[in-house]
Amino acid sequence: MGRGKVELKRIENSTSRQVTFSKRRNGLLKKAFELSILCDAEVCLLIFSPTARLYQFASHEMDRTIARYRGEVGLIGSTDLSTRSFEFWRNETEELKRAIESLETRIKHFSGEDITTLGMKELKQLERQLKTGVERIRSKKRRIISEHINLMKRKHKELQEENAYLQKKLTELQDANINSGILGSNACNALNYIQSRMVYDAADG
């Protein structure tokens, strides 16, 4: 049985993409070398990786082969740097425009706009992305609410402990006053302060 048809599209997984690049790059370089030997062909091959790393092969001098190519297709000479620079930046500008348009389109799709041209596959993919985004938002909300509840519980516990401490002090002062039968000015001030703190803490709780 023959091999099935392989759909050519960008590999999404970065690790798999790098492995595939390395294997196919080596295979391409090997084929270029074999072609130059078997057929006595002048071969020049340039490869730039996604990280802008250069790989090359030339059966003859690289500059000579490139100059020969430029002469065959009628490209501008190497001395016309200003024109080449203009062409480069024009291409860069066009590429950026296309990238911006693509991003704007994706943003519209996420908000439910301009989806009439999308097929079932694209709609399902968009739906999965939206579900993932909503789940992340809900997870973040749950975490914030949980942290807020824990903070309020800690504050409530601290207020309860402080209230219990003040209640103990109040009881001690009241017992001391009963035993002595005399309520001095300092004791009155302390008693009033503790009672006011208990009322304040109760209101906060």
Secondary structure, DSSP 8 states (H G I E B T S, - for coil): ------------SHHHHHHHHHHHHHHHHHHHHHHHHHS----EEEEE-TT--EEEEESS-HHHHHHHHHHHHT---TT-HHHHHHHHHHHHHHHHHHHHHHHHHHHHHHTT-S-TT--HHHHHHHHHHHHHHHHHHHHHHHHHHHHHHHHHHHHHHHHHHHHHHHHHHHHHHHHHHHHH----HHHHHHHHHHHHHHHHHHHH-
